[in-house]
Amino acid sequence: MSERLITAADVPALLAGAEFFSTSAAGEGIDFAGVWLGDILAHTGPVRLVAAGDLDPGTVCAAIGGMGSTTAMAELPPSGAEPEALARSLEGRCGPLGAVLPLNAASVNALFPVAAAALLGLPLIDCDGMGRVFPLIHQTTFELAGLSLAPMAAVSAGDDSLLLETGSARAERLARVVAQSAGGWLLCALYPTRVGQLAGAAIPGSMSRVLEVGRVLLAHAPGRPAWAGGPAWTGGPAWTGGPAHPPGRPGWTDGPPQPPGPPWEAGEAGAFQEGGPGQRGVVAPHERLLAELTAVTGASVLGGGRLVEIGPSVRQAAALFPGNPVGLAVHDHDSGRLIRIEAHNELILALSDGSLAAAVPDLLCLLDRGTLRMTGPGRLTAGDLVDVLVVPAAPLWHTIPGLALGGPGAFGFPLRHPKEAGR
């Protein structure tokens, strides 16, 4: 058995990790969900986080996730009655739910399934269907594996209840119209299935990874003590898709992050100087954090330096996609390269001196060097110092069907993913 408990004390780590995997732009304004979840767990007690293999393969389960505006969710937060309404809606079609899982373990959707599990008294399965944020509810590994999105139950901020029996793409269109008309968001239960069908369809260890990354971020946050909730999270090995340390980056070490050394000071464009003659091996706080994040997630650092441009993008999202097109440019201090980033709510792709360097389905994340917090276009202004991280997506996303559903072309960019070059 690999069961672990998620308690109210884990909410700060859960919230920080959820921001990390939201691809920066989609993780803003979700603090309200942490307060809401903390209150729920304080009342219900902890949630059991279990591997799918620990449950009976015949157990009925469903993915829980919200769709719509996080701003609207903060203004009209869930009441707590929604999970019970969702379970009742699905029960007549699928039987009683025996477990829930996240639609995607990122942004608010890393917190809503925990709340649903707590309120329903059910275990939470340690997996998800995205490994990040995608804008459409059918951009999932569940879809790639042939699981049916329907029947899909949804509840609005006004307690409207909906049960959809239709195809995946049409469910997205219909539900989004309802969300816009019913308060700006819906809480959904979708992809109802049996636990035994999750093998090969879900990304395992997703919630454990969110908690682990969140604890790393909390330990490095300025003015906040290192995580004191006990030993490091051990909910099972998190999936990592790349090397632990990117080559050629200054300040990296082969061992654990170095303790604070002699005083350091910021130089031009975020370069960090040694504190004085004869002092060596000084590593800036953001470099220590990057070292830990890459070790935990398999990420690489694309570059880092001053944000020199931010504003509306000339590239418009495809008609189906909710989008707020924004373009950013970061001057990489080490190499002098210009890293251009396209965001349509989520960060979609990065160009390094005009060449495609990273793109969906891999995650692009921005770390604010000043706050040591994940950030996005809504919190940035020209002149800020940021680091650009690329977290490899789960292997299912790098198949031909996966790239068709979640790669650059799916977002209207006629570009081949960098990993397709050898095909």
DOMAR-453141 format. One line per 2 residues: number of its first residue (from 1); for each residue x, y, z of C-alpha. Coordinates in nm, 4 decimals, decimal comma. Each point is the difference from the previous one (the first is absolute). Layout:
BEGIN
NUM> X Y Z | ... .
This chain:
BEGIN
1> 0,0000 0,0000 0,0000 | 0,1270 0,3485 -0,0892 .
3> -0,2778 0,1959 0,1683 | 0,0810 0,3451 0,1367 .
5> -0,2124 0,2680 0,1640 | -0,0570 0,3558 -0,1183 .
7> -0,0784 0,2214 0,2987 | -0,0753 0,3672 0,0512 .
9> 0,3708 0,0498 0,0736 | 0,0797 -0,1093 -0,3580 .
11> -0,2118 0,2698 -0,1637 | 0,2791 0,2628 -0,0308 .
13> 0,2232 -0,2531 -0,1777 | -0,2892 -0,1129 -0,2165 .
15> -0,0731 0,3596 -0,0972 | 0,3643 0,0778 -0,0835 .
17> 0,0374 -0,3161 -0,2069 | -0,3271 0,0697 -0,1784 .
19> 0,1375 0,3384 -0,1064 | 0,3153 -0,1620 -0,1373 .
21> -0,1845 -0,2464 -0,2240 | -0,2460 0,2612 -0,1257 .
23> 0,2501 0,1153 -0,2687 | 0,0212 0,3358 0,1783 .
25> -0,2773 0,1901 -0,1730 | -0,2833 -0,2232 0,1175 .
27> 0,1085 -0,0148 0,3640 | -0,0743 0,3573 0,0978 .
29> -0,2718 0,0895 0,2478 | -0,0515 -0,3467 0,1480 .
31> 0,0782 0,0781 0,3654 | -0,3741 0,0020 0,0799 .
33> -0,0111 -0,3729 -0,0751 | 0,2676 -0,0662 0,2602 .
35> -0,1999 0,1770 0,2709 | -0,3145 -0,1869 -0,1044 .
37> 0,1717 -0,3386 -0,0016 | 0,1731 0,0647 0,3319 .
39> -0,3353 0,0669 0,1661 | -0,1457 -0,3185 -0,1494 .
41> 0,2877 -0,2222 0,1155 | -0,0048 0,1536 0,3453 .
43> -0,3650 -0,1100 0,0229 | 0,0072 -0,3389 -0,1768 .
45> 0,3461 -0,1203 0,0922 | 0,2653 -0,1284 -0,2422 .
47> -0,0459 -0,1453 -0,3474 | 0,1503 -0,3365 -0,0919 .
49> 0,2292 0,0280 -0,3014 | 0,0352 -0,3442 -0,1575 .
51> 0,1534 -0,1571 -0,3079 | -0,2478 -0,1443 -0,2485 .
53> 0,1511 -0,3441 0,0589 | -0,1005 0,0150 0,3665 .
55> -0,3715 0,0018 -0,0875 | -0,2268 -0,2714 -0,1350 .
57> 0,0192 0,0215 -0,3814 | -0,3797 0,0026 -0,0169 .
59> -0,0326 0,3161 0,2145 | -0,1961 0,2741 -0,1763 .
61> 0,1945 0,3261 -0,0180 | -0,0262 0,3354 -0,1778 .
63> 0,2259 0,2959 -0,0662 | -0,0860 0,3242 0,1792 .
65> 0,0918 0,3384 -0,1445 | -0,1207 0,3552 -0,0391 .
67> -0,0327 0,1844 -0,3277 | -0,0386 0,3723 -0,0533 .
69> 0,1451 0,3108 0,1580 | 0,2016 -0,0162 0,3221 .
71> -0,0948 0,3650 0,0570 | -0,3656 -0,1001 -0,0111 .
73> 0,0733 -0,2896 0,2356 | 0,1584 0,2378 0,2502 .
75> -0,2991 0,2355 -0,0216 | -0,2586 -0,2809 0,0153 .
77> 0,1852 -0,2783 0,1835 | -0,1358 -0,3551 0,0280 .
79> -0,2384 -0,0612 0,2862 | 0,1220 -0,3511 0,0755 .
81> -0,3239 -0,1640 -0,1126 | 0,1230 -0,0505 -0,3580 .
83> 0,1807 -0,3367 0,0393 | -0,3089 -0,1670 0,1451 .
85> -0,2107 0,1323 -0,2890 | 0,2539 -0,1327 -0,2508 .
87> 0,0073 -0,3433 0,1654 | -0,3813 -0,0206 -0,0054 .
89> -0,0122 0,0967 -0,3674 | 0,2422 -0,2737 -0,1008 .
91> -0,1341 -0,2689 0,2329 | -0,3038 -0,0730 -0,2153 .
93> 0,2203 -0,0671 -0,3021 | 0,3172 -0,1501 0,1449 .
95> -0,0818 -0,1178 0,3505 | 0,1297 0,1475 0,3273 .
97> 0,3415 0,1635 -0,0175 | 0,2708 -0,1827 0,1927 .
99> 0,2871 0,2426 -0,0681 | 0,0811 0,3273 -0,1723 .
101> 0,3047 0,1264 -0,1862 | 0,1142 0,3360 -0,1391 .
103> -0,0808 0,0967 -0,3564 | 0,3329 0,1840 0,0151 .
105> 0,2241 0,0422 0,3029 | 0,0742 0,3682 -0,0571 .
107> -0,1462 0,3420 0,0796 | -0,3359 -0,0194 0,1829 .
109> -0,0560 -0,3480 -0,1359 | 0,2680 -0,1371 0,2316 .
111> -0,2126 0,1179 0,2939 | -0,3602 -0,0664 -0,1083 .
113> 0,0413 -0,3825 -0,0134 | 0,1450 -0,0008 0,3524 .
115> -0,3038 0,1945 0,1199 | -0,2335 -0,2371 -0,1829 .
117> 0,1686 -0,3054 0,1523 | -0,0205 0,1549 0,3473 .
119> -0,3666 0,0949 -0,0314 | -0,1011 -0,3353 -0,1497 .
121> 0,2145 -0,2047 0,2383 | 0,1761 -0,1710 -0,2923 .
123> 0,3655 -0,0716 -0,0782 | 0,1835 0,2186 -0,2506 .
125> 0,1937 -0,1887 -0,2674 | 0,3566 0,1230 -0,0479 .
127> -0,0132 0,0715 -0,3729 | -0,1503 0,2443 -0,2499 .
129> -0,0733 0,0372 -0,3692 | 0,2160 0,2960 -0,1014 .
131> 0,3054 0,0467 0,2218 | -0,0425 0,3746 -0,0569 .
133> -0,2744 0,2420 -0,1102 | -0,1610 -0,0368 -0,3403 .
135> -0,2838 0,2323 -0,0995 | -0,2452 -0,2672 -0,1210 .
137> -0,1535 -0,2710 0,2147 | 0,0649 -0,2692 -0,2612 .
139> 0,3731 0,0782 -0,0367 | 0,0803 -0,2926 0,2276 .
141> 0,1891 -0,3258 0,0055 | -0,3379 -0,1580 0,0797 .
143> -0,1132 0,1085 -0,3454 | 0,3176 -0,1388 -0,1569 .
145> -0,0696 -0,3354 0,1643 | -0,3552 -0,0127 -0,1340 .
147> -0,1888 0,0633 0,3235 | -0,3335 0,1751 -0,0459 .
149> -0,0392 0,3495 0,1430 | -0,3765 -0,0526 0,0342 .
151> -0,2172 -0,0228 0,1903 | 0,1223 0,3302 0,1400 .
153> -0,1637 0,1587 0,3035 | 0,0409 0,3697 0,0735 .
155> -0,1173 0,2431 0,2685 | 0,0076 0,3792 -0,0277 .
157> 0,0535 0,2775 0,2518 | -0,3789 0,0406 0,0019 .
159> -0,0611 -0,3675 0,0828 | -0,1096 -0,0809 -0,3545 .
161> 0,0548 -0,3687 -0,0717 | 0,0832 -0,1444 -0,3404 .
163> 0,0550 -0,3515 -0,1357 | 0,1468 -0,0158 -0,3489 .
165> -0,0049 -0,3035 -0,2264 | 0,1928 0,0988 -0,3109 .
167> 0,3409 -0,0133 -0,1660 | 0,3087 0,1543 0,1541 .
169> 0,0419 0,3048 -0,2227 | -0,3718 0,0789 0,0106 .
171> -0,0057 -0,0390 0,3795 | 0,2743 0,2651 0,0170 .
173> -0,2007 0,2435 -0,2130 | -0,3301 -0,0546 0,1797 .
175> 0,1456 0,0093 0,3515 | 0,1964 0,3183 -0,0687 .
177> -0,3143 0,1799 -0,1143 | -0,1773 -0,1135 0,3174 .
179> 0,2927 0,1125 0,2152 | -0,0047 0,3479 -0,1525 .
181> -0,3747 0,0272 0,0556 | -0,0108 -0,1410 0,3513 .
183> 0,2557 0,2026 0,1932 | 0,3256 -0,0546 -0,1877 .
185> 0,0973 -0,3509 0,1111 | -0,1134 -0,3593 0,0383 .
187> 0,1224 -0,2791 0,2251 | -0,0050 -0,3204 -0,2021 .
189> 0,0187 -0,3760 0,0471 | 0,1033 -0,1661 -0,3240 .
191> 0,1726 -0,3037 -0,1493 | -0,1908 -0,2373 0,2309 .
193> 0,1644 -0,3422 -0,0195 | 0,1274 -0,2928 0,2037 .
195> 0,3308 0,0278 0,1827 | 0,1374 -0,2895 -0,2010 .
197> -0,0359 0,2070 -0,3193 | 0,2377 0,2721 0,1262 .
199> 0,3153 -0,2027 -0,0727 | 0,1543 0,1529 -0,3102 .
201> -0,2623 0,2748 -0,0050 | 0,1002 0,2115 0,3015 .
203> 0,3271 0,1653 0,1000 | 0,1000 -0,1669 0,3294 .
205> 0,1413 0,1847 0,2993 | -0,1323 0,3415 -0,1036 .
207> -0,1281 0,1126 0,3387 | 0,3125 -0,1232 0,1793 .
209> 0,2085 0,2017 -0,2435 | -0,2070 0,3149 0,0611 .
211> 0,0516 -0,0338 0,3750 | 0,3722 -0,0684 -0,0355 .
213> 0,0554 0,3028 -0,2244 | -0,2136 0,2143 0,2276 .
215> 0,2132 -0,0864 0,3001 | 0,3139 0,0949 -0,1913 .
217> -0,1506 0,3372 -0,0894 | -0,1164 0,0656 0,3558 .
219> 0,3411 -0,0819 0,1413 | 0,1582 0,2693 -0,2191 .
221> -0,2681 0,2694 0,0279 | 0,1454 0,3252 0,1456 .
223> -0,1239 0,0757 0,3492 | -0,1581 -0,3439 0,0397 .
225> 0,1563 -0,2818 0,2015 | 0,1003 -0,3250 -0,1632 .
227> -0,2836 -0,2533 -0,0133 | -0,0469 -0,1401 0,3471 .
229> -0,2736 -0,2524 -0,0598 | 0,2184 -0,3054 0,0546 .
231> 0,2183 -0,2021 -0,2362 | -0,0014 0,0633 -0,3720 .
233> -0,3009 -0,1311 -0,1907 | 0,0400 -0,3680 -0,0822 .
235> -0,3180 -0,0808 -0,1893 | 0,1903 -0,2001 -0,2616 .
237> 0,2515 0,0860 -0,2695 | -0,1104 0,2973 -0,2058 .
239> 0,0317 -0,0360 -0,3766 | 0,2926 0,1926 -0,1404 .
241> 0,0617 0,0365 -0,3679 | 0,3493 0,1356 -0,0293 .
243> 0,3391 0,0431 0,1602 | 0,0172 0,1238 0,3543 .
245> 0,2353 0,2860 -0,0785 | 0,0209 0,1996 -0,3224 .
247> 0,3546 0,0200 -0,1317 | 0,2021 0,3141 -0,0219 .
249> -0,1862 0,2141 0,2526 | 0,2143 0,1937 0,2480 .
251> -0,0524 -0,0743 0,3631 | -0,1150 -0,3603 -0,0410 .
253> 0,1428 -0,2665 0,2248 | -0,0154 -0,3776 -0,0264 .
255> -0,1056 -0,0399 0,3596 | -0,2736 0,1550 0,2126 .
257> -0,0530 0,3775 -0,0092 | 0,2761 0,1878 0,1796 .
259> -0,0759 0,1825 0,3231 | 0,0128 0,3782 -0,0084 .
261> 0,3571 0,1177 -0,0484 | 0,1595 0,3398 0,0471 .
263> -0,1964 0,3114 -0,0859 | -0,0890 0,0405 -0,3650 .
265> -0,1397 0,2883 -0,1922 | -0,1893 0,0372 -0,3252 .
267> 0,1944 0,1325 -0,2917 | -0,1049 0,1149 -0,3452 .
269> -0,3071 -0,1819 -0,1385 | -0,0119 -0,2394 0,2901 .
271> 0,3596 -0,1237 -0,0053 | 0,1100 -0,0879 0,3506 .
273> 0,3421 0,1037 0,1219 | 0,2143 -0,1684 0,2598 .
275> 0,0043 0,1732 0,3344 | 0,3678 0,0894 0,0011 .
277> 0,3554 -0,1032 -0,0856 | 0,0763 -0,3658 0,0594 .
279> -0,3671 -0,0951 0,0347 | -0,1192 -0,2693 -0,2385 .
281> -0,2898 -0,2365 -0,0483 | -0,2612 0,2625 0,0893 .
283> -0,3393 -0,0958 -0,1436 | -0,2851 0,2497 -0,0218 .
285> -0,3363 -0,0932 0,1577 | -0,1747 -0,0398 -0,3349 .
287> 0,2757 -0,2356 -0,1231 | -0,0371 -0,2218 0,3074 .
289> -0,3763 -0,0138 -0,0560 | 0,0433 -0,0781 -0,3701 .
291> 0,2371 -0,2840 0,0876 | -0,2596 -0,1601 0,2257 .
293> -0,2864 0,0522 -0,2421 | 0,1883 -0,1594 -0,2873 .
295> 0,0998 -0,2945 0,2173 | -0,3607 -0,0609 0,1051 .
297> -0,1722 0,0549 -0,3350 | 0,2591 -0,0876 -0,2646 .
299> -0,0253 0,3570 -0,1282 | 0,2675 0,1927 -0,1865 .
301> 0,0669 0,3725 0,0153 | -0,0434 0,1596 -0,3407 .
303> 0,1483 0,3281 0,1165 | -0,0420 0,2879 0,2384 .
305> 0,0417 0,3724 0,0195 | -0,1892 0,3223 -0,0424 .
307> -0,3505 0,0165 -0,1441 | 0,0425 0,2566 -0,2779 .
309> -0,3419 -0,0164 -0,1632 | -0,3555 -0,0953 0,0938 .
311> -0,3247 0,0809 -0,1743 | -0,2836 -0,1269 -0,2202 .
313> 0,1044 -0,2662 -0,2475 | -0,0646 0,0385 -0,3699 .
315> -0,0772 -0,3721 -0,0091 | -0,3651 -0,0814 0,0688 .
317> -0,1141 -0,3284 0,1525 | -0,2113 -0,2431 -0,1991 .
319> -0,3718 0,0723 0,0255 | -0,0762 -0,2896 0,2380 .
321> 0,2690 0,0912 0,2496 | -0,0588 0,2445 0,2835 .
323> 0,2939 0,2331 -0,0406 | 0,1613 0,3209 0,1131 .
325> 0,2879 0,0264 -0,2484 | 0,3085 0,1549 0,1604 .
327> 0,3601 0,0161 -0,1188 | 0,3045 0,0241 0,2261 .
329> 0,3710 0,0401 -0,0708 | 0,2788 -0,0895 0,2442 .
331> 0,3630 0,0983 -0,0548 | 0,2065 -0,2974 0,1127 .
333> 0,2837 0,1446 0,2049 | 0,2449 -0,2874 -0,0492 .
335> -0,0179 -0,0402 -0,3776 | -0,1493 0,3278 -0,1210 .
337> -0,2779 -0,1920 -0,1772 | -0,3515 0,1438 -0,0235 .
339> -0,2649 -0,2424 0,1208 | -0,3470 0,0794 -0,1332 .
341> -0,2995 -0,1645 0,1670 | -0,3557 -0,0278 -0,1308 .
343> -0,2806 -0,0332 0,2541 | -0,3697 -0,0701 -0,0606 .
345> -0,1063 -0,0109 0,3658 | 0,2641 -0,2755 0,0365 .
347> 0,3571 0,0355 -0,1258 | 0,0007 -0,1722 -0,3385 .
349> 0,3479 0,0195 -0,1534 | 0,3416 0,1641 0,0231 .
351> 0,2310 0,1144 -0,2803 | 0,3710 0,0436 0,0624 .
353> 0,1421 0,2544 -0,2462 | -0,2828 -0,0932 -0,2355 .
355> 0,0341 -0,3797 0,0238 | -0,2653 -0,2082 0,1729 .
357> 0,1554 -0,1127 0,3270 | -0,2972 -0,1355 0,1986 .
359> -0,3735 -0,0422 -0,0487 | -0,3133 -0,1685 0,1256 .
361> -0,0630 -0,2662 0,1149 | 0,3159 0,0649 0,2066 .
363> -0,0508 0,2514 0,2786 | 0,1473 0,3484 -0,0148 .
365> 0,0328 0,1615 0,3431 | 0,1282 0,3392 0,1124 .
367> 0,1769 0,0521 0,3326 | 0,0172 0,3538 0,1402 .
369> 0,3533 0,0431 0,1349 | -0,1098 0,2706 0,2432 .
371> -0,2835 -0,1876 0,1709 | 0,1172 -0,3565 -0,0763 .
373> -0,3581 -0,0728 -0,1002 | -0,1443 -0,1279 -0,3231 .
375> -0,1365 0,2883 -0,2002 | -0,1775 0,0863 -0,3234 .
377> -0,0886 0,2884 -0,2322 | -0,2594 0,1386 0,2405 .
379> 0,2633 0,0575 0,2700 | 0,2908 0,1103 -0,2184 .
381> 0,1227 0,3332 -0,1314 | 0,2900 0,0847 -0,2278 .
383> 0,3253 0,0009 0,1977 | -0,0850 -0,2934 0,2253 .
385> 0,2548 -0,2807 0,0323 | -0,1312 -0,3475 -0,0824 .
387> 0,1211 -0,3498 -0,0784 | -0,1669 -0,2121 -0,2676 .
389> -0,0412 -0,3691 0,0829 | -0,1101 -0,2798 -0,2306 .
391> -0,1556 -0,3048 0,1661 | -0,0350 -0,3034 -0,2283 .
393> -0,3512 -0,1305 -0,0458 | -0,0929 -0,3608 0,0727 .
395> 0,1044 -0,2411 -0,2772 | -0,3614 -0,0465 -0,1168 .
397> 0,0032 0,3610 -0,1182 | 0,3002 -0,0565 -0,2265 .
399> -0,1720 -0,2634 -0,2105 | -0,1389 0,1005 -0,3398 .
401> -0,3607 0,0100 0,1328 | 0,1186 0,1874 0,3116 .
403> 0,1703 0,2746 -0,1993 | -0,3033 0,0249 -0,2279 .
405> -0,2241 0,0607 0,3020 | 0,2342 0,2126 0,2131 .
407> 0,2913 0,1160 -0,2157 | 0,0626 0,3372 -0,1702 .
409> -0,2249 -0,0840 -0,2951 | -0,2977 -0,0507 0,2322 .
411> 0,0376 0,3637 0,1056 | 0,0144 0,1364 -0,3531 .
413> 0,3797 0,0159 -0,0312 | 0,1218 -0,1698 -0,3214 .
415> 0,3183 -0,1232 0,1695 | 0,1494 -0,3411 0,0686 .
417> 0,0807 -0,0724 0,3627 | 0,3788 -0,0040 0,0604 .
419> -0,0168 -0,3720 0,0859 | -0,1537 -0,0785 -0,3398 .
421> 0,3179 0,0951 -0,1858 | 0,1241 -0,3575 -0,0244 .
423> -0,3256 -0,1498 -0,1197 .
